[in-house]
Amino acid sequence: MKRRDFINQAAMAGAVATLNFASAEAKGVKWELGCFNRPWTNWPYDQVLKEIKAAGYQSTALLTPTKDEPFIRANASQEYLDKLKKRVAASGLKVNMGSLNSRHNISVEESVKEVCKQIDNARLLSLKYVMSFGADKPAEFGHYFQVMHEAAGYAEGKGIKLVMKPHGGISGSSDEILKCIKEVNHKNFSIWYDAGNIIHYTGKDPVVEIDPIAAHISGFCAKDCGQLKGDVMIQFGTGKVDFTAVFKKLKAAGFKGPVMVECCKVGTTAEETTANARSNREFLEKIMAAI
C-alpha cells in the first residue's frame, strides 16, 4: 500500500470512528428528573420529603399546598419559610419550583402585589421557577395577561423564571398557549409543558400540540391520561401519552429540562405510593436513555 493510500484510509477510518462516537454521545438525554409532592398530600410534608427521596429522586418542587403547608403563598410567614428551607435542605433534596396563586377578580395592582410577594418568597427559598396555571374565566383573561407581564419582569429581576403550565381555560392547547405568550409579551414568560393535561383538558394529541410551542418550553410536567377529563393519578404507560415521541420532540427543540413527575397511582399507604412513584421514574429513565 502506498503511503498516500494508507494515510487516506487512516483518515477515513478516523472520520467514521468520530461519527460513531458522536452518534453514541448523541443518544440519550440527561435532563434533571424530579418529583412533585402531589401524590403524598395525605401525609405530613416531612414524610413526603423522605418518600420522594426513597423513590430515587434528587429534586422536588413546591407544587400542591395544603392547610399546613402554604409553601410560597402570599400568607406564608417569614418564620415558616425559614423553617421550610431548612427542612428541605435536611432531606437531601433540591427544590426548583414553587406554584403561584394569582387572583383575577381583584384589581390588577392588588393581584400583582400578591404575585410579587410569592416571587419574593420563592427567592428566599432559592427557587429557579415560579409556576402559573393560567385563568379559567374568559372575562379574566385580559387581567391575567397584565398581571403576568408585570410578574415576569419582577421575577426576572429576582433571577427567577416565570412559567405557565397547560391547565385548560386560557392555557388549554397550543393555540391558547401561543396567544398567552403573545399577550403577556415578556421574554421571562415560558411554558412548562404538560402532555397529560393536554389530553385531560382538550382531548388533543400532545405530540402534535408540542410543535408550535416547542421553542417556548423550559420545563416538563410528567403525567399520563387516557382520555378527555380522564384520571391523571395513574401509572405511566397506562394512558395515551406517548412519552417517547414527546421527549424526541423536546430533544430536537433543544430542551434541557427539568422533567418533574407530578402523578402516579396513590396507594393506601405512603410506601405504596412511593413504589408507584419509583416505577414512574424508572419508566422515564429508560426512555430518556434511549432517545
C-alpha positions in Angstrom: 0.0 0.0 0.0 1.3 3.4 -1.0 1.9 5.9 1.8 -0.7 8.3 0.4 -3.4 5.5 0.3 -2.5 4.4 3.8 -2.9 8.0 5.1 -6.2 8.4 3.2 -7.6 5.1 4.6 -6.5 6.0 8.1 -8.2 9.4 7.8 -11.4 7.8 6.6 -11.3 5.3 9.5 -10.8 8.1 11.9 -13.7 10.1 10.5 -16.0 7.1 10.7 -14.9 6.4 14.3 -15.6 10.1 15.2 -19.0 9.9 13.6 -19.8 6.7 15.5 -18.6 8.3 18.8 -20.7 11.4 18.1 -23.7 9.3 17.4 -23.3 7.3 20.6 -22.9 10.5 22.6 -26.0 12.0 21.0 -28.1 9.1 22.1 -30.0 9.7 25.4 -30.5 12.8 27.4 -29.5 13.7 31.0 -32.3 16.0 32.0 -33.0 16.7 35.6 -35.7 14.2 36.8 -37.5 15.2 39.9 -40.9 14.7 41.6 -43.6 17.0 42.8 -45.3 16.5 46.2 -48.8 15.9 44.8 -49.1 12.1 45.3 -48.4 12.3 49.0 -50.7 15.3 50.1 -52.5 12.9 52.5 -49.3 12.7 54.6 -47.2 15.2 56.6 -44.7 17.1 54.4 -41.6 16.0 56.3 -42.6 12.4 55.5 -43.3 13.4 51.9 -39.7 14.6 51.5 -38.5 11.2 52.8 -40.8 9.4 50.4 -39.6 11.4 47.4 -36.0 10.6 48.3 -36.8 7.0 48.9 -38.4 6.8 45.4 -35.0 7.7 44.0 -35.4 11.4 43.1 -32.9 14.1 43.8 -35.1 17.1 43.4 -38.6 18.2 44.2 -40.9 21.2 43.8 -43.5 23.0 45.9 -46.5 22.3 43.7 -49.5 21.5 45.9 -50.0 23.4 49.1 -52.0 22.0 52.0 -53.7 23.6 55.0 -50.5 23.1 57.0 -48.0 23.9 54.1 -48.7 27.2 52.3 -45.3 26.9 50.5 -44.7 30.2 48.7 -48.3 31.6 49.0 -48.6 35.2 50.0 -49.8 34.3 53.5 -46.6 32.3 54.3 -44.8 33.8 57.2 -41.1 34.6 57.3 -40.7 32.1 60.2 -42.4 29.3 58.2 -40.3 30.0 55.1 -37.1 29.9 57.1 -38.0 26.6 58.6 -39.2 25.2 55.3 -35.9 26.0 53.7 -34.1 24.1 56.5 -36.5 21.1 56.3 -35.9 20.7 52.5 -32.2 21.1 52.9 -32.1 18.4 55.6 -33.9 16.0 53.4 -31.1 16.0 50.9 -33.4 17.1 48.1 -33.0 20.1 45.9 -36.2 22.2 45.3 -36.5 24.0 42.0 -40.0 25.5 41.7 -43.0 26.9 43.6 -46.6 27.2 42.3 -48.2 30.6 42.2 -51.8 31.5 43.2 -52.9 34.5 41.2 -56.4 36.1 41.6 -58.0 37.9 38.7 -61.2 39.1 40.3 -59.5 41.9 42.2 -57.6 45.0 40.9 -54.6 44.4 38.7 -52.5 46.3 41.2 -53.5 44.1 44.1 -53.1 40.9 42.1 -49.6 42.0 41.0 -48.7 42.8 44.6 -49.8 39.3 45.8 -47.9 37.5 43.0 -44.8 39.6 43.6 -44.9 38.6 47.3 -44.9 35.0 46.3 -41.9 35.6 44.0 -40.1 37.2 46.9 -40.9 34.0 48.9 -39.5 31.9 46.1 -36.3 34.0 46.1 -35.9 33.4 49.8 -36.1 29.7 49.1 -33.6 30.0 46.2 -36.1 28.6 43.7 -35.4 28.8 39.9 -39.0 28.8 38.7 -42.5 30.0 39.8 -45.4 28.4 38.0 -48.7 29.9 37.0 -51.8 27.8 36.0 -53.5 30.4 33.8 -57.1 31.5 34.2 -60.4 29.7 33.6 -62.9 32.5 33.0 -62.7 34.4 29.7 -63.7 37.6 31.5 -60.4 37.4 33.4 -58.1 36.6 30.5 -57.1 40.3 29.9 -56.5 40.7 33.6 -54.2 37.6 33.6 -52.1 38.9 30.7 -51.5 42.2 32.5 -50.6 40.6 35.8 -48.3 38.0 34.2 -46.5 40.7 32.2 -45.7 42.6 35.4 -44.8 39.4 37.3 -42.5 38.3 34.5 -40.5 41.5 34.8 -40.4 41.4 38.6 -39.3 37.7 38.6 -36.6 38.4 36.1 -35.2 41.0 38.4 -35.0 38.3 41.1 -33.3 35.8 38.9 -36.4 33.6 38.7 -38.2 32.2 35.6 -42.0 32.6 35.3 -43.6 29.6 33.6 -47.2 28.6 32.7 -48.5 25.1 32.9 -51.2 24.0 30.4 -54.3 23.7 32.6 -57.4 24.3 30.5 -59.1 27.6 30.0 -56.6 30.2 28.9 -53.9 27.5 28.6 -55.7 24.5 27.1 -54.0 23.7 23.8 -51.2 25.2 21.7 -53.4 27.8 20.1 -54.4 29.3 23.5 -50.8 28.9 24.8 -49.4 30.8 21.9 -51.9 33.6 22.5 -50.8 33.8 26.1 -47.2 34.1 25.0 -48.1 36.9 22.6 -50.3 38.8 25.1 -48.0 38.5 28.1 -45.2 39.7 25.8 -42.2 39.2 28.1 -39.1 37.2 27.5 -39.2 35.8 31.0 -42.5 34.1 30.4 -42.3 30.5 29.1 -44.1 27.2 29.2 -43.9 24.2 31.5 -45.4 21.6 29.1 -47.8 19.0 30.5 -48.7 16.4 27.9 -51.2 14.7 30.2 -53.1 17.9 30.8 -53.3 18.5 27.0 -55.3 15.2 26.8 -57.3 15.8 30.1 -58.4 19.3 29.2 -58.7 19.3 25.4 -58.6 15.7 24.2 -55.9 16.7 21.7 -52.7 14.8 20.9 -49.8 16.3 23.0 -47.3 15.1 20.4 -48.9 17.3 17.7 -49.6 20.2 20.1 -46.0 20.5 21.1 -44.8 21.6 17.7 -46.0 25.3 17.7 -44.7 25.9 21.2 -41.6 23.8 21.5 -39.2 26.7 21.4 -41.0 28.3 24.4 -40.8 25.2 26.7 -38.5 25.4 29.6 -39.8 22.6 31.8 -41.9 19.4 31.6 -44.6 18.1 33.9 -44.9 14.3 33.6 -48.3 12.7 33.9 -50.3 10.3 31.9 -54.0 10.4 30.9 -56.3 8.1 28.9 -59.0 10.4 27.7 -60.7 13.8 27.9 -61.4 14.6 31.6 -59.8 11.2 32.4 -57.9 10.3 35.6 -54.3 11.5 35.8 -53.3 9.8 39.0 -52.2 6.7 37.1 -49.0 4.9 36.2 -47.1 6.0 33.1 -47.8 3.8 30.1 -51.4 3.1 31.0 -52.7 6.2 29.4 -52.3 7.8 25.9 -49.3 10.0 26.4 -46.5 8.9 24.0 -43.6 9.9 26.2 -41.0 8.7 23.7 -42.5 10.8 20.9 -42.9 13.9 23.2 -39.3 13.6 24.5 -37.9 13.3 21.0 -39.7 16.5 20.0 -38.3 18.2 23.1 -34.8 17.0 22.4 -35.0 18.2 18.8 -36.1 21.6 20.0 -33.0 21.8 22.3 -34.9 21.3 25.6 -32.6 21.0 28.6 -35.0 20.0 31.4 -36.1 19.7 34.1 -38.7 16.9 33.9 -40.8 16.7 37.0 -43.1 13.7 37.8 -46.4 15.1 39.0 -48.6 12.0 39.2 -48.7 8.3 40.0 -51.3 5.9 41.4 -51.9 6.9 45.0 -51.8 3.8 47.3 -53.4 3.2 50.6 -50.1 3.8 52.3 -47.3 6.3 51.7 -44.9 3.5 51.0 -47.2 2.0 48.3 -47.4 5.4 46.7 -43.6 5.7 46.8 -43.3 2.4 45.0 -45.5 3.7 42.2 -43.6 7.0 42.0 -40.4 4.9 41.8 -41.8 2.9 38.9 -42.8 6.1 37.0 -39.2 7.4 37.5 -37.8 4.2 36.1 -40.2 4.3 33.2 -39.0 7.8 32.2 -35.3 7.0 32.8 -35.5 4.1 30.2 -37.0 6.5 27.6 -34.5 9.3 28.4 -31.6 6.9 27.9 -32.9 5.6 24.6 -33.9 8.7 22.7 
